[in-house]
Amino acid sequence: MKRPVSLHQTLAGFVDHLLQWKDHPFLVGRKGYRLDTWTYREVWSSVHAFASILGEHGIGTGNRVVIALPQSPEWVVAFLAVLVQGSVVIPLDPSAPRQFIEAVCSKTSPGAFVATDALLKEGLNISATPVPLSSLKRYRSMESGPKAPEPGNRSDLAEIVFTSGTTSQPKGVKLSHGNILFNIDPIQRGIGEHRVLVGLFPRIRMLCTVPYTHMFGQVTGIFLPILLGSTVYFTDDTAPAVLIRIIKRNRILTLITVPRIMKLLADHARYEMKARGVYDRFLKRWDKRQHLPWPIRVPFFLDLHRIMGMRFWSFIVGGASLDPETHEFWRRTVFSVFQGYGLTETAPIVTMFNPFRHPRDSVGIVMPGQELRLAPDGEILVRGGNIMQGYYDDPGSTREVLEDGWLHTGDIGEIDENGRVFIRGRKKEMILTSDGHNVYPTDVEHVLNEQPGVRESVVFGRPGPSGEAVHAVLLLEPGADPERIVQTANTLLGAHQRVRSFEPWDEADFPRTSTLKVKKAEVIDVVKGQWKGVNEYLEIASNGNLKRFNAYSMMEDPMTSCGCFECITAILPETNGVMIASREYTEMTPIGMSFSTMAGQIGGGIQTPGFIGMGKLYITSKKFISADGGIERVVWMPKQLREEIRERLVKRLEEIGKSDLLDKIATEEDATTSEELLEFLQTVGHPVLEMQPMM
């Protein structure tokens, strides 16, 4: 495979590229309520001045420097100065948990820590030389010192970019200058080949909302503008109305953003058109004009273009998958959407989407110089000069994803006869149903998210006895009916894709990353009651015998103990509910076991799905098997136990609007076998008979 020739030996070469654009505006931040404009020449001078200061602090080739600054012109200056000095950048989100920042610094031993004055005053346990943002601002007015040394090889380490991981075990991706340049080379070459055409257009004004702590933000928000001579604007407020105001006021041409912001902008634009009384006209043209050639459609969607600003026409989007509906909204209304596919480990681009050639559900074709193939299970494998050197000080994790130069991405995909790539979902998130079908959560989420009243959804598999069932967590608008939403969505899904169980998310929003991507693992953790830190401790404390447990589910990795518990809850499959036996009750229960027999299923560290030990007070907790349906699942308990906790039961049932449920919970006076119990439940009309199946 022939490697494209780079126009720069290292990333530091882009600093001298700044002088090509002289006094043209490069970076526009804010000073209070005023714009703060930095020209290309000012940035060049500030970079060299700051590089010299770093040198005076002993920071040189190979030393590591943490940058924990907000998105700003100063971030770019610090970033380029570290590269010019031949040092290694470690970009960190300044709002990250302090334990995480300390853990990264402990692991990498940086020589300098560039951060806001407020962050430095927090007294972090970091040994690096502190460089406050206030001092960095002074370098703007300094004359540049002597040219700082540059690293000489493409193989030199340029950045350590930390991705997911617990605060105690952060995972850092090692990217060389060559890794990053491998992706920039084709872009730079293409711009060079069409320089005359590019020169005919006015300088592009870009608004960047993607953090520079992400490789996507760096490539599109720093290096691409330098190649084009563009001006980059910053904002720390991504509310749709604010973004539109900035776009119109500053005549922005391109928004560099993430899929969620594109969706919020589309929703806001619809709201604005309704408020102006033009939405019905828009919908008629939406259907009638979709087949017209791209330029001819513009006059028919001027209502939307006036809302967004007549100079604005394109998005560069990344950081997560763009849902087809949002993509189609902007594509059909004559906005260009440039997106791609990649990972931090691929620095970051693997494929690029051409809005004029590729279908909207594709992520484009592979970048020049890279190879892409599918493993037998459909996992996307990538090989090329952009593939990371490995995870910092973590050879085990590196071996898990790198094999003979091929990176295992963890994504499932397809490739058509034209080489266009389609992403189907994450390998670890794929749901294998009891009938052997593979269900990709994103397919189900797209259908759910289209339903009125749904802001967003998270879909995952809930284990059953012979496979997984599709479960949905719904982030809803006020007043939305989740049951009706799921019923409607299921009519649009295949039989194997249908949602078998669901629950509303009771917080204002899902937990999100800095690029506004949903932290699905945390949503699942909260629903099931599983946390990474607890699992790590559990594995250590149990000498590796237990890997994880769920505090709120008895069907998957349930809680266990030494056997010292007051009650045992067990599933009764025939009734679709659960029974609770107390230690004081020594008779046979409807499941055909006594308390002591059931204790053998869960004591001594044994985990048995369908059985869970607990205290009596936990029965009336809001988290009592909440992942499995909660207290409404209870169909039987000894009379003594029911009377003992009656007051708490009444209060809890009133909270959920099920005051009549208490009399529908059987005791030994009503049933002692599962057959008798089922007959009792049918007679009293217990709601469990209408609930979603537990198994």
For each residue, the residues with C-beta under 8 A, 3 or more apart:
1: 369 371 384
2: 369
3: 182 369 385
4: 182 185 186 189 368 369
5: 185
6: 9 154 178 181 182 184 185 188
7: 13 185 188 189 192
8: 11 12 13 14 17 181 188
9: 6 13 150 152 153 154 177
10: 13 83 150 151 152 153 154 156 158 177 181
11: 8 14 83 158 177 180 181 223
12: 8 15 80 83 84 86 150 151 177
13: 7 8 9 10 16 17 150
14: 8 11 17 18 80 223 226
15: 12 18 44 47 48 80 83 84
16: 13 19 44
17: 8 13 14 20 226 227
18: 14 15 21 26 40 41 43 44 47 226
19: 16 22 40 41 44
20: 17 40 229
21: 18 24 26 40 226 229
22: 19 39 40 41
23: 39 40 41
24: 21 39 40 203 229 231
25: 28 37 38 39 40 231
26: 18 21 38 39 40 42 43 225 226 231 232
27: 37 38 43 73 76 231 232 234
28: 25 35 36 37 38 73 231 232 233 234 250
29: 35 36 38 72 73 74 234
30: 33 34 35 36 234 235
31: 34 35 36
32:
33: 30
34: 30 31
35: 28 29 30 31
36: 28 29 30 31 73
37: 25 27 28
38: 25 26 27 28 29 42 43 46 73 140
39: 22 23 24 25 26 42 43
40: 18 19 20 21 22 23 24 25 26 43 44 229
41: 18 19 22 23 44 45
42: 26 38 39 45 46 140
43: 18 26 27 38 39 40 46 47 73 76 77 80
44: 15 16 18 19 40 41 47 48 144
45: 41 42 48 49 140 142 143 144
46: 38 42 43 49 50 77 81 139 140 142 144
47: 15 18 43 44 50 51 77 80 81 84 144
48: 15 44 45 51 52 81 84 144 145 147 148
49: 45 46 52 53 139 142 143 144 145
50: 46 47 53 54 77 78 81 136 139
51: 47 48 54 55 81 82 84 85 145 148
52: 48 49 55 56 144 145 146 148
53: 49 50 56 57 139
54: 50 51 57 59 60 65 81 82 85 87 112 131 148
55: 51 52 58 59 60 85 148
56: 52 53
57: 53 54 111 112 129 131
58: 55 63 111 129
59: 54 55 63 65 82 85 87 111 112 129
60: 54 55 63 85 86 87 149
61: 85 86 87 149 151 156
62: 86 87 88 156 157
63: 58 59 60 85 87 88 110 111 112
64: 87 88 90 108 109 110 111 160
65: 54 59 78 82 87 88 89 90 110 111 112 113 114
66: 90 91 92 101 104 105 108 110 112 113 114 115 128
67: 75 78 79 82 89 90 91 92 114 115
68: 92 93 94 96 101 113 114 115 116 119
69: 72 74 75 78 94 114 115 116 133
70: 75 94 116 236
71: 75 208 211 212 234 236
72: 29 69 75 76 234
73: 27 28 29 36 38 43 76 77 234
74: 29 69 77 78 133 136 137
75: 67 69 70 71 72 78 79 212
76: 27 43 72 73 79 80 212 222
77: 43 46 47 50 73 74 80 81 136 139 140
78: 50 65 67 69 74 75 81 82 114 131 136
79: 67 75 76 82 83 89 91 212 218 222
80: 12 14 15 43 47 76 77 83 84
81: 46 47 48 50 51 54 77 78 84 85 148
82: 51 54 59 65 67 78 79 85 87 88 89
83: 10 11 12 15 79 80 86 87 89 158
84: 12 15 47 48 51 80 81 148 150
85: 51 54 55 59 60 61 63 81 82 148 149
86: 12 60 61 62 83 148 149 150 151 156
87: 54 59 60 61 62 63 64 65 82 83 111
88: 62 63 64 65 82 157 158 159 160
89: 65 67 79 82 83 158 159 160
90: 64 65 66 67 104 108 110 159 160 161 162 172
91: 66 67 79 159 161 212 213 218
92: 66 67 68 96 101 104 162 213
93: 68 96 211 213 514
94: 68 69 70 115 116 119
95: 514
96: 68 92 93 100 101
97: 100 101 167
98: 101 102 122 124
99: 102 103 167 168
100: 96 97 103 104 167 170
101: 66 68 92 96 97 98 104 105 124 126
102: 98 99 105 106 124 125 126
103: 99 100 106 107 167 168 169 170
104: 66 90 92 100 101 107 108 162 170 172
105: 66 101 102 108 109 110 113 124 126 127 128
106: 102 103 109 125
107: 103 104 170 172 392 393
108: 64 66 90 104 105 160 172 392
109: 64 105 106 127 128
110: 63 64 65 66 90 105 113 126 128
111: 57 58 59 63 64 65 87 128 129
112: 54 57 59 63 65 66 128 129 130 131
113: 65 66 68 105 110 120 126 128 129 130 131
114: 65 66 67 68 69 78 131 133 136
115: 66 67 68 69 94 119 120 130 131 132 133
116: 68 69 70 94 119 120 132 133
117: 120 121 132 133 134
118: 121 122
119: 68 94 115 116 122 124
120: 113 115 116 117 124 130 132
121: 117 118
122: 98 118 119
123:
124: 98 101 102 105 119 120
125: 102 106
126: 101 102 105 110 113 130
127: 105 109
128: 66 105 109 110 111 112 113
129: 57 58 59 111 112 113
130: 112 113 115 120 126
131: 54 57 78 112 113 114 115 135 136
132: 115 116 117 120 135 136
133: 69 74 114 115 116 117 136 137
134: 117 137 138
135: 131 132 138 139
136: 50 74 77 78 114 131 132 133 139
137: 74 133 134 140
138: 134 135 141 142
139: 46 49 50 53 77 135 136 142
140: 38 42 45 46 77 137
141: 138
142: 45 46 49 138 139 145
143: 45 49
144: 44 45 46 47 48 49 52
145: 48 49 51 52 142 148
146: 52
147: 48
148: 48 51 52 54 55 81 84 85 86 145
149: 60 61 85 86
150: 9 10 12 13 84 86
151: 10 12 61 86 156 177
152: 9 10 156
153: 9 10 156 177 178
154: 6 9 10 176 177 178 181
155: 176 177 178
156: 10 61 62 86 151 152 153 176 177
157: 62 88 160 174 175 176 389
158: 10 11 83 88 89 175 176 177 179 180
159: 88 89 90 91 174 175 180
160: 64 88 89 90 108 157 172 173 174 175 392
161: 90 91 172 173 175 213 214 215 344
162: 90 92 104 165 170 171 172 173
163: 171 172 173 344
164: 171
165: 162 169 170 171
166: 169 170 532 533 536
167: 97 99 100 103 170 533
168: 99 103 533 536
169: 103 165 166
170: 100 103 104 107 162 165 166 167
171: 162 163 164 165 391 392 394 397
172: 90 104 107 108 160 161 162 163 391 392 393 394
173: 160 161 162 163 344 345 388 391 392
174: 157 159 160 388 389 390 391 392
175: 157 158 159 160 161 179 180 215 344 347 388 389
176: 154 155 156 157 158 179 180 389
177: 9 10 11 12 151 153 154 155 156 158 180 181
178: 6 153 154 155 181 182 385
179: 158 175 176 182 183 347 385 386 387 388 389
180: 11 158 159 175 176 177 183 184 215 218 219 347 386
181: 6 8 10 11 154 177 178 184 185
182: 3 4 6 178 179 185 347 369 384 385 386
183: 179 180 186 187 219 346 347 348 349 367 386
184: 6 180 181 187 188 219 223 227
185: 4 5 6 7 181 182 188 189 369
186: 4 183 189 190 367 368 369
187: 183 184 190 191 224 227
188: 6 7 8 184 185 191 192 227
189: 4 7 185 186 192 193
190: 186 187 193 194
191: 187 188 194 195 198 227 228
192: 7 188 189 195
193: 189 190
194: 190 191 197 198
195: 191 192 198 199
196: 199 200
197: 194 200 201
198: 191 194 195 201 228
199: 195 196
200: 196 197
201: 197 198 204
202:
203: 24 228 229 230 231
204: 201 225 228 230 231 253 254
205: 230 231 233 250 251 252 253 254 311
206: 221 225 230 231 232 233 252 253 254 255 256 316
207: 232 233 234 235 243 246 247 250 252 254 255 256
208: 71 217 220 221 232 233 234 256
209: 235 238 243 255 256 257 258 261
210: 214 216 217 220 221 256 257 258 318 319 515
211: 71 93 214 217 514 515
212: 71 75 76 79 91 217 218 221 222
213: 91 92 93 161 217 514
214: 161 210 211 217 218 319 344 348 514 515
215: 161 175 180 218 219 342 344 347 348
216: 210 219 220 318 319 342 348 515
217: 208 210 211 212 213 214 220 221 222 256
218: 79 91 180 212 214 215 221 222 223
219: 180 183 184 215 216 222 223 224 348 349
220: 208 210 216 217 223 224 256 316 318
221: 206 208 210 212 217 218 224 225 232 256
222: 76 79 212 217 218 219 225 226 232
223: 11 14 184 218 219 220 226 227
224: 187 219 220 221 227 228 230
225: 26 204 206 221 222 228 229 230 231 232
226: 14 17 18 21 26 222 223 229
227: 17 184 187 188 191 223 224
228: 191 198 203 204 224 225
229: 20 21 24 40 203 225 226
230: 203 204 205 206 224 225
231: 24 25 26 27 28 203 204 205 206 225
232: 26 27 28 206 207 208 221 222 225
233: 28 205 206 207 208 246 250 252
234: 27 28 29 30 71 72 73 207 208
235: 30 207 209 238 242 243 246
236: 70 71
237: 242 243
238: 209 235 242 243 261 516
239: 242 243
240: 243 244 261 264 265 267 268
241: 244 245 268
242: 235 237 238 239 245 246
243: 207 209 235 237 238 239 240 246 247 255 261 265
244: 240 241 247 248 265 268 307 308 309
245: 241 242 248 249
246: 207 233 235 242 243 249 250 252
247: 207 243 244 250 252 255 308 309 312
248: 244 245 251 252 308 309 312
249: 245 246
250: 28 205 207 233 246 247
251: 205 248 309 311
252: 205 206 207 233 246 247 248 255 309 311 312
253: 204 205 206 311 312 313 314
254: 204 205 206 207 312 313 314 315 316
255: 206 207 209 243 247 252 261 312 314 315 316
256: 206 207 208 209 210 217 220 221 315 316 317
257: 209 210 261 262 315 316 317
258: 209 210 261 262 317 318 319 320 515 516 517
259: 262 263 317 319 320 321 322 323 326
260: 263 264 320 512 516 517
261: 209 238 240 243 255 257 258 264 265 516
262: 257 258 259 265 266 315 317 322 326 330 337
263: 259 260 266 267 323 326
264: 240 260 261 267 268
265: 240 243 244 261 262 268 269 308
266: 262 263 269 270 326 329 330
267: 240 263 264 270 271
268: 240 241 244 264 265 271 272
269: 265 266 272 273 304 307 308
270: 266 267 273 274 279
271: 267 268 274 275
272: 268 269 275 276 307
273: 269 270 276 278 279 282 303 304 307
274: 270 271 277 279
275: 271 272
276: 272 273 279 303
277: 274
278: 273 281 282 303
279: 270 273 274 276 282 283
280: 283 284
281: 278 284 285 303
282: 273 278 279 285 286 301 303 304
283: 279 280 286 287
284: 280 281 287 288
285: 281 282 288 289 300 301
286: 282 283 289 290 332 333
287: 283 284 290
288: 284 285
289: 285 286 292 297 300 301
290: 286 287 297 332
291:
292: 289 296 297 300
293: 296 297
294: 297 334 356
295: 298 334
296: 292 293 299
297: 289 290 292 293 294 300 301 332 333 334
298: 295 301 302 305 334
299: 296 302
300: 285 289 292 297
301: 282 285 289 297 298 304 305 333 334
302: 298 299 305 306
303: 273 276 278 281 282 306 307
304: 269 273 282 301 307 308 333
305: 298 301 302 308 309 310 312 333 334
306: 302 303 309 310
307: 244 269 272 273 303 304
308: 244 247 248 265 269 304 305 312 335
309: 244 247 248 251 252 305 306 312
310: 305 306
311: 205 251 252 253
312: 247 248 252 253 254 255 305 308 309 335
313: 253 254 334 335 336
314: 253 254 255 335 336 337 338
315: 254 255 256 257 262 330 335 336 337 338 339
316: 206 220 254 255 256 257 338 339
317: 256 257 258 259 262 322 337 338 339
318: 210 216 220 258 339 340 342 348
319: 210 214 216 258 259 515 516 517
320: 258 259 260 515 516 517
321: 259 363 423 442
322: 259 262 317 326 327 337 339
323: 259 263 326 327 446 449
324: 327 328 360 361 446
325: 328 329 446 449 450
326: 259 262 263 266 322 323 329 330
327: 322 323 324 330 331 337 339 360
328: 324 325 331 332 360
329: 266 325 326 332 333
330: 262 266 315 326 327 333 335 337
331: 327 328 335 337 355 360
332: 286 290 297 328 329
333: 286 297 301 304 305 329 330
334: 294 295 297 298 301 305 313
335: 308 312 313 314 315 330 331
336: 313 314 315 355 356
337: 262 314 315 317 322 327 330 331 353 355 360
338: 314 315 316 317 352 353 355
339: 315 316 317 318 322 327 353 363 364
340: 318 349 350 351 352 353 363 364
341: 349 350 351 363 364 421 423
342: 215 216 318 346 347 348 349 350 351
343: 346 348 350 407 409
344: 161 163 173 175 214 215 347 348 388
345: 173 387 388 401 407 409
346: 183 342 343 349 350 382 384 386 387 388 407 409
347: 175 179 180 182 183 215 342 344 386 387 388
348: 183 214 215 216 219 318 342 343 344
349: 183 219 340 341 342 346 352 367 386
350: 340 341 342 343 346 366 367 370 372 380 382 386 409 421
351: 340 341 342 363 364 365 366 367 372 421
352: 338 340 349 364 365 367
353: 337 338 339 340 358 362 363 364
354: 357 358 364 365
355: 331 336 337 338 358
356: 294 336
357: 354
358: 353 354 355 362 364 365 420
359: 362 420
360: 324 327 328 331 337
361: 324 422
362: 353 358 359 416 420 421 422
363: 321 339 340 341 351 353 421 422 423
364: 339 340 341 351 352 353 354 358 420 421
365: 351 352 354 358 418 419 420 421
366: 350 351 370 371 372 419 421
367: 183 186 349 350 351 352 370 384 386
368: 4 186
369: 1 2 3 4 182 185 186 384 385
370: 350 366 367 382 383 384 385 386
371: 1 366 382 383 384
372: 350 351 366 380 381 382 383 415 421
373: 381 406
374: 378 379 380 381 413 414 415
375: 378 379 380 381 408
376:
377: 412 427
378: 374 375 412 413 414 424 427
379: 374 375 408 409 410 411 412 413 427
380: 350 372 374 375 409 411 412 413 421 423
381: 372 373 374 375 406 407 408 409
382: 346 350 370 371 372 387 406 407 409
383: 370 371 372 387 405 406 407
384: 1 182 346 367 369 370 371 387
385: 3 178 179 182 369 370
386: 179 180 182 183 346 347 349 350 367 370
387: 179 345 346 347 382 383 384 402 405 407
388: 173 174 175 179 344 345 346 347 391 407
389: 157 174 175 176 179
390: 174 394 395 398 402
391: 171 172 173 174 388 394 395 397 398
392: 107 108 160 171 172 173 174
393: 107 172
394: 171 172 390 391 397 398
395: 390 391 398 399
396: 399 400
397: 171 391 394 400 401
398: 390 391 394 395 401 402
399: 395 396 402 403
400: 396 397 408
401: 345 397 398 407 408 410
402: 387 390 398 399 405 406 407 408
403: 399 406 408
404:
405: 383 387 402
406: 373 381 382 383 402 403
407: 343 345 346 381 382 383 387 388 401 402
408: 375 379 381 400 401 402 403
409: 343 345 346 350 379 380 381 382
410: 379 401 426 427 428
411: 379 380 423 424 425 426 427
412: 377 378 379 380 423 424 425 426 427 430 440
413: 374 378 379 380 421 422 423 424
414: 374 378 421 422 424
415: 372 374 419 420 421 422
416: 362 419 420 422
417:
418: 365
419: 365 366 415 416
420: 358 359 362 364 365 415 416
421: 341 350 351 362 363 364 365 366 372 380 413 414 415
422: 361 362 363 413 414 415 416
423: 321 341 363 380 411 412 413
424: 378 411 412 413 414 440 442 443
425: 411 412 429 430 440 441 442 443
426: 410 411 412 429 430 441
427: 377 378 379 410 411 412 430
428: 410
429: 425 426 440 441 460 520
430: 412 425 426 427 438 439 440 441
431: 438 439 440 441 459 460 461 468 470
432: 436 437 438 439 461 467 468
433: 436 437 438 439 467 468 469 470 496
434: 464 465 466 467 468 469
435: 467 496
436: 432 433 467
437: 432 433 496
438: 430 431 432 433
439: 430 431 432 433 443 444 461 470 496 497
440: 412 424 425 429 430 431 443 444
441: 425 426 429 430 431 444 445 458 459 460
442: 321 424 425 445 446 459
443: 424 425 439 440 446 447 497
444: 439 440 441 447 448 457 459 470 472 489 493 497 499
445: 441 442 448 449 456 457 458 459
446: 323 324 325 442 443 449 450
447: 443 444 450 451 489 492 493
448: 444 445 451 454 457 459 472 474 485 486 489 499
449: 323 325 445 446 454 456 457
450: 325 446 447 454
451: 447 448 454 485 488 489
452: 480 485
453: 476 477 479 480 481 485
454: 448 449 450 451 457 474 475 476 477 480 485
455: 475 476 477
456: 445 449 475 510 518
457: 444 445 448 449 454 472 473 474 475
458: 441 445 472 473 505 510 518 520 523 524
459: 431 441 442 444 445 448 470 471 472 473 499
460: 429 431 441 471 473 520 524
461: 431 432 439 468 469 470 471
462: 468 469 470 471 500 501 555 556 627
463: 467 468 555 556 609
464: 434 467 468 469 555 695
465: 434 695
466: 434
467: 432 433 434 435 436 463 464
468: 431 432 433 434 461 462 463 464
469: 433 434 461 462 464 500 501 693
470: 431 433 439 444 459 461 462 497 498 499 500 501
471: 459 460 461 462 499 500 501 502
472: 444 448 457 458 459 486 499 501 502 503
473: 457 458 459 460 502 503 504 505 523 527
474: 448 454 457 480 482 485 486 502 503 504 505
475: 454 455 456 457 504 505 509 510
476: 453 454 455 480 482 485 504 505
477: 453 454 455 480
478:
479: 453
480: 452 453 454 474 476 477 485
481: 453 484 485
482: 474 476 485 486 502 503 504
483: 486 487 502
484: 481 487 488
485: 448 451 452 453 454 474 476 480 481 482 488 489
486: 448 472 474 482 483 489 490 499 502
487: 483 484 490 491
488: 451 484 485 491 492
489: 444 447 448 451 485 486 492 493 499
490: 486 487 493 498 499
491: 487 488
492: 447 488 489
493: 444 447 489 490 497 498 499
494: 497 498
495: 498
496: 433 435 437 439
497: 439 443 444 470 493 494
498: 470 490 493 494 495
499: 444 448 459 470 471 472 486 489 490 493 502
500: 462 469 470 471 692 693
501: 462 469 470 471 472 692 693
502: 471 472 473 474 482 483 486 499 692
503: 472 473 474 482 527
504: 473 474 475 476 482
505: 458 473 474 475 476 510 523
506:
507: 510
508:
509: 475 512
510: 456 458 475 505 507 518 519 523
511: 518 519 522 523 526
512: 260 509 516 517 518 519
513: 516 517 519
514: 93 95 211 213 214
515: 210 211 214 216 258 319 320
516: 238 258 260 261 319 320 512 513
517: 258 260 319 320 512 513
518: 456 458 510 511 512 523
519: 510 511 512 513 522 523
520: 429 458 460 523 524
521: 524 525 532
522: 511 519 525 526
523: 458 473 505 510 511 518 519 520 526 527
524: 458 460 520 521 527 528 530
525: 521 522 528 529 530 531 532
526: 511 522 523 529
527: 473 503 523 524 552 626 627
528: 524 525 550 551 552 553 556 627
529: 525 526 550 551 552 553 623 626 627
530: 524 525 534 535 548 549 550 551 557
531: 525 534 535
532: 166 521 525 535 536
533: 166 167 168 536 537
534: 530 531 537 538 549
535: 530 531 532 538 539 547 548 549
536: 166 168 532 533 539 540
537: 533 534 540 541
538: 534 535 541 542 546 547 548 549
539: 535 536 542 544 546 547 548
540: 536 537 543
541: 537 538
542: 538 539 545 546 605
543: 540
544: 539 547
545: 542 605
546: 538 539 542 549 560 605 607
547: 535 538 539 544
548: 530 535 538 539 557
549: 530 534 535 538 546 557 558 559 560 607
550: 528 529 530 553 556 557 558 559 627
551: 528 529 530 559 623
552: 527 528 529 623 624 625 626 627 628
553: 528 529 550 556 557 558 625 627 628
554: 558 569 571 578 609 610 611 612 625 628
555: 462 463 464 558 571 609 610 627 628 694 695
556: 462 463 528 550 553 609 627
557: 530 548 549 550 553 607 609
558: 549 550 553 554 555 602 607 608 609 610 611 612
559: 549 550 551 602 607 612 613 614
560: 546 549 602 603 604 605 606 607 613
561: 564 565 602 603 605 613
562: 603 604 605
563: 599 602 603 604 613
564: 561
565: 561 568 583 613 614 615
566: 582 583 614 615 616
567: 580 581 582 583 613 614 615 616 619 641
568: 565 580 581 595 598 599 602 611 612 613 614
569: 554 578 579 580 611 612 613 614 625
570: 578 579 581 589 591 593 598 601 610 611
571: 554 555 577 578 610 611 694 695
572: 575 576 577 578 579 590 591 635 636 674 677
573: 576 694 695
574: 674 675 677 678
575: 572 635 674 677 678 681 688 689
576: 572 573 633 688 689 691 693 694
577: 571 572 633 634 635 636 681 686 688 691 694
578: 554 569 570 571 572 625 628 633 634 635
579: 569 570 572 589 590 591 634 635 636 637 677
580: 567 568 569 619 634 636 637 641
581: 567 568 570 585 589 594 595 598 637 638
582: 566 567 585 595 616 637 638 640 641
583: 565 566 567 595
584: 638 640 641
585: 581 582 589 595 638 640 641 668
586: 594 595 596
587: 594 668 672
588: 592 593 594 672
589: 570 579 581 585 592 593 594 595 598 636 672
590: 572 579 636 671 672 673 674 676 677
591: 570 572 579 598 674
592: 588 589 673 674
593: 570 588 589 597 598
594: 581 586 587 588 589 597 598
595: 568 581 582 583 585 586 589 598 599
596: 586 599 600
597: 593 594 600 601
598: 568 570 581 589 591 593 594 595 601 602 611
599: 563 568 595 596 602 603 613
600: 596 597 603 606
601: 570 597 598 606 608 611
602: 558 559 560 561 563 568 598 599 606 607 608 611 612 613
603: 560 561 562 563 599 600 606 613
604: 560 562 563
605: 542 545 546 560 561 562
606: 560 600 601 602 603
607: 546 549 557 558 559 560 602
608: 558 601 602 611
609: 463 554 555 556 557 558
610: 554 555 558 570 571
611: 554 558 568 569 570 571 598 601 602 608
612: 554 558 559 568 569 602 625
613: 559 560 561 563 565 567 568 569 599 602 603
614: 559 565 566 567 568 569 618 619 624
615: 565 566 567 618
616: 566 567 582 619 641 644 645
617: 620 621 645 648
618: 614 615 621 623 624
619: 567 580 614 616 624 631 634 645 648 649
620: 617 624 631 645 648 649 651 652
621: 617 618 624
622: 626 630 652
623: 529 551 552 618 626
624: 552 614 618 619 620 621 630 631
625: 552 553 554 569 578 612 628 629 630 633
626: 527 529 552 622 623 629 630
627: 462 527 528 529 550 552 553 555 556
628: 552 553 554 555 578 625 633 694
629: 625 626 632 633 688 691 692 694
630: 622 624 625 626 633 656
631: 619 620 624 634 652 653 656 658 661
632: 629 656 658 661 687 688 691
633: 576 577 578 625 628 629 630 688 691 694
634: 577 578 579 580 619 631 637 665
635: 572 575 577 578 579 665 666 677 681 686 688
636: 572 577 579 580 589 590 665 666 667 671 677
637: 579 580 581 582 634 641 642 665 667
638: 581 582 584 585 641 642 667 668
639: 642 643 667 668 669
640: 582 584 585 643 644
641: 567 580 582 584 585 616 637 638 644 645
642: 637 638 639 645 646 649 662 665 667
643: 639 640 646
644: 616 640 641
645: 616 617 619 620 641 642 648 649
646: 642 643 649 650 662
647: 650 651
648: 617 619 620 645 651 652
649: 619 620 642 645 646 652 653 662
650: 646 647 653 654 659 662
651: 620 647 648 654 655
652: 620 622 631 648 649 655 656
653: 631 649 650 656 658 659 661 662
654: 650 651 657 659
655: 651 652
656: 630 631 632 652 653
657: 654
658: 631 632 653 661 687
659: 650 653 654 662
660: 663 664
661: 631 632 653 658 664 665 686 687
662: 642 646 649 650 653 659 665
663: 660 684
664: 660 661 681 684 685 686 687
665: 634 635 636 637 642 661 662 686
666: 635 636 670 671 677 680 681
667: 636 637 638 639 642 670
668: 585 587 638 639 671 672
669: 639
670: 666 667 676 677 680
671: 590 636 666 668 676 677 679 680
672: 587 588 589 590 668 676
673: 590 592 676 677
674: 572 574 575 590 591 592 677 678
675: 574 678 679
676: 590 670 671 672 673 679 680
677: 572 574 575 579 590 635 636 666 670 671 673 674 680 681
678: 574 575 674 675 681 682
679: 671 675 676 682 683
680: 666 670 671 676 677 683 684
681: 575 577 635 664 666 677 678 684 685 686 688 689
682: 678 679 685 686 689
683: 679 680
684: 663 664 680 681
685: 664 681 682 689
686: 577 635 661 664 665 681 682 689
687: 632 658 661 664 690 691
688: 575 576 577 629 632 633 635 681 691
689: 575 576 681 682 685 686
690: 687
691: 576 577 629 632 633 687 688
692: 500 501 502 629
693: 469 500 501 576
694: 555 571 573 576 577 628 629 633
695: 464 465 555 571 573
